[in-house]
């Protein structure tokens, strides 16, 4: 009985994890687009690294690594 209950909990966690992965990925894409990090032309210099958006991208990267 206990084994089945554990499997149900794992099954419940997977959709939540996928949802969190999607949410973080979309936020990262949005921030990177805002900073001009996605696309054909990259920003000149490293000034973008000083922004809150770039710091958030770094935080998201850490969270994504933990989830995967």
ABEGO torsion letter per residue (X at the ends): XAAAAAAAAAAAAAAAAAAAAAAAAAAAAAAAAAAGABEABBBBEAAAAABAAAAAAAAAAAAAAAAX
